[in-house]
C-alpha cells in the first residue's frame, strides 16, 4: 500500500489543543509512526508489528511502575 493511502490514528496521549501529535498507521506487515505536529513531511518510522507490540508492552510496564 502507498503510504499516502494509509489511515492514520492519533495517539491517545495527543491532545486536540496543539499538544504532541504522534500518529500511527497499521498494515499487516508494518506499523508506520509519524510526528504530525512538528514534522509532518519528515520521513516516517516503520517497524514490524512484533516490534510495535513489544514497544507497547514495555511502555505499559513502565507506566505501571
C-alpha positions in Angstrom: 0.0 0.0 0.0 1.2 3.5 -0.8 2.0 5.4 2.4 -0.3 8.3 1.3 -3.2 5.8 1.3 -2.8 4.7 4.9 -5.3 5.5 7.6 -3.5 7.4 10.4 -4.7 7.3 14.0 -3.7 9.9 16.6 -2.2 8.8 19.9 -4.5 8.9 22.8 -1.8 10.9 24.6 -2.1 13.7 21.9 -4.5 16.4 22.8 -6.6 18.4 20.4 -5.2 21.8 21.5 -1.8 21.8 19.9 -0.1 19.2 22.0 2.1 16.4 20.9 0.7 14.7 17.8 2.0 11.2 17.3 0.1 9.2 14.7 0.3 5.5 13.7 -0.9 3.7 10.6 -1.2 -0.1 10.7 -0.7 -2.7 8.0 -0.4 -6.4 8.2 3.4 -6.4 7.9 4.3 -2.9 9.1 3.5 -0.2 11.6 4.2 3.4 10.5 4.8 6.2 13.0 5.0 9.9 12.4 5.1 13.2 14.1 2.2 15.1 12.5 2.7 18.3 14.7 6.3 19.3 14.3 7.5 17.5 11.2 4.5 16.3 9.1 6.5 15.8 6.0 9.5 14.2 7.6 10.3 10.5 7.0 8.2 8.1 9.0 9.5 5.4 11.3 8.4 1.9 10.2 8.6 -1.1 12.4 7.3 -4.7 12.3 4.1 -5.5 14.2 6.1 -7.6 16.6 8.4 -4.7 17.4 5.5 -2.4 17.9 3.8 -4.8 20.3 6.9 -5.2 22.3 7.3 -1.4 22.5 3.7 -1.0 23.7 4.2 -3.8 26.3 7.3 -2.1 27.6 5.5 1.2 27.9 2.7 -0.3 29.8 5.2 -1.8 32.2 7.0 1.5 32.6 3.7 3.3 33.3 2.7 0.8 36.0 6.0 1.3 37.9 
